[in-house]
Structure formats: structure tokens, C-alpha cells
């Protein structure tokens, strides 16, 4: 079974930074997509940032210029560098990967809480 393990969440003051990590384990051939989503109380889960093989990264307008998504294929890990954090960034952050083992399927992490205080 493919699993994603997230780390790096926590409590930070507004203007601070955090780096989230998400590492995949299990048996699969490749990763075609990596992304970060978040869900705040009362809101739908929303796309924060994503990467697809052979394409540029893309970001939600609310985080563009502040967050950076990156990946390490050898480590099967995706990162989210979060700078200039705002209270409205408070949410549970979920990583997602599209992995291939014969066919492609999506795997989600269990989420990590990010809380930004003013």
C-alpha cells in the first residue's frame, strides 16, 4: 500500500514561515503529480499548490508569491515552503500524489495542522 507521511506543521506567528514535507512510501513506479491542499473550518478543501511532470508549478492566488512547492524525486517527497504566513492560512494541509503502479491513482496524506496566530 502506498502511504504519504506529512510533517512540518505547527503553530507560528503571522509573518513567520513553515516548511511542510510529505514523503511517499510503498511500491509504485513513478509520481506524475504532487500537490498540497488545505481545508479550513467551514470551507471546502482547496488546492494550494501543485506540480505536474514536465510542467510549471501553479499556485492558488491566495498564496502565490508566498508559498513554494518543490519535490525530490529520489526521496519521493514533496515540500511546501510557506512564508509570510497569515492567520487566514490556518488550516489542515493535505498532500496528494498521483502515483503509478500499472495504472495511476491518487494517494492522500492524513493532514497536518497549520495554525497562524496574529
KADAGI-V327605 format. One line per field, one symbol per residue. burial: + if it has 24 or more other C-alpha atoms within 12 Angstrom, else -. A space follows every 50 residues. Layout:
# KADAGI-V327605
burial = ???
This chain:
# KADAGI-V327605
burial = -+++++++++++---++++++++++----+++++++++++-----+++++ +------++---+--++++++----+++++++++++--+++++++++++- -----++++-++++++--
